[in-house]
Amino acid sequence: MKIAWLVVLLFPLLCFCVAGVNELRLGKTVSAKLGNFIPSLLGIGAFAIACGLGRVLHLGPDSFVANGRVMSVLCAVIASSSAFVQFSRKSSGVFVALGGLELVFFYAFFNEVVT
């Protein structure tokens, strides 16, 4: 049972990493690679904050990171980034959307992780 929870919790990180690797491998130009890689980087950052990086950086309860609503909106923007960014593969857009939606779920219902 613990392994199943670990897989569920690490799924967004896996999705963002797979999408990032796909974009770095298949982008045509350097600017296209970096432009398509930005949603994956933002997703990895949001995942790190969800896992408690805010405590390590000593972000107080007044910071925007401690507010689950702000982070859930940011994760929703990351999840819908495939509408704004034209990824080189559809699978990259799907992975970013799945990882972002799971982070939205985490921030919406498990906000205590951040504070």
Stockholm file with secondary structure:
# STOCKHOLM 1.0

chainA/1-115         MKIAWLVVLLFPLLCFCVAGVNELRLGKTVSAKLGNFIPSLLGIGAFAIACGLGRVLHLGPDSFVANGRVMSVLCAVIASSSAFVQFSRKSSGVFVALGGLELVFFYAFFNEVVT
#=GR chainA/1-115 SS CHHHHHHHHHHHHHHHHHHHHHHHHHCSSHHHHHHHHHHHHHHHHHHHIIIIIHHHTTCCTTSGGGCHHHHHHHHHHHHGGGGTSCCSSHHHHHHHHHHHHHHHHHHHHCGGGTC
#=GC SS_cons         CHHHHHHHHHHHHHHHHHHHHHHHHHCSSHHHHHHHHHHHHHHHHHHHIIIIIHHHTTCCTTSGGGCHHHHHHHHHHHHGGGGTSCCSSHHHHHHHHHHHHHHHHHHHHCGGGTC
//
